[in-house]
Amino acid sequence: MTDERKLLMLMSVPLFLEYEAVLCRAEHLLAAQITRLQVMGFLDYLAGLIEPVQLHYLWRRQLGDVADEMVLETAIRRSREN
């Protein structure tokens, strides 16, 4: 059997923690009509699918939205590994 993955999801620890924080916000849980336990179950599943990216340095002040910096850091780290 060959690996037929069509999508490769990269994730650093800071980015994954941001996903958790956003998905567990009360307003998001209410809107989706799910519990925090269900979100954590989904994140556990997601953690098994992602390719972890370890950050060795941080890029800062590259984007207009500081909260998006961790996405840039993850992408830069991955591109340097290839």
C-alpha positions, -999 to +999 in steps of 0.1 A: +000+000+000+014+034-009+009+066+010-018+084-010-020+116+012-032+145-008-030+171+020-001+176+043-010+196+074+020+211+092+018+223+128+041+237+154+033+234+191+024+271+194+001+269+164-016+238+178-021+255+211-037+284+193-061+261+176-070+246+210-075+281+225-097+293+197-118+262+193-125+260+230-138+296+233-173+296+248-189+314+219-175+288+194-187+259+215-221+274+217-223+282+180-212+247+171-233+231+198-204+210+210-186+205+242-150+212+251-145+174+255-156+169+219-132+196+207-104+179+226-113+146+211-111+162+176-078+178+184-064+144+196-075+130+163-060+159+144-027+155+163-024+120+148-027+134+112-004+164+113+033+166+105+050+183+135+073+212+127+099+221+153+108+258+155+145+267+161+141+304+158+113+329+157+104+353+130+087+384+144+071+415+131+068+402+095+030+404+092+004+430+099-014+407+124+010+396+151-013+366+159-004+352+125+033+351+131+032+315+143+018+304+109+047+321+092+072+306+115+058+271+108+058+276+071+094+290+071+107+262+092+091+236+069+105+252+037+140+252+051+137+214+058+130+206+021 
